[in-house]
Amino acid sequence: DRKKQQDHQKLTDRMGRIEHKIMILSGKGGVGKSTVSANIAVALALAG
């Protein structure tokens, strides 16, 4: 439980330093959320 709290705090701290966040959501599985997320990440990385 202590480790889980530490991990949550670490994630919260890191996410707080990110200026923009993009969420890819769907109520259903198998619709391509991971593919879309990966492609957006690559495009943003290439754009600088």
Buried (B, 14 or more C-beta within 10 A) or exposed (E): EEEEEEEEEEEEEEEEEEEEEEEEEEEEEEEEBEEEEEEEEEEEEEEE
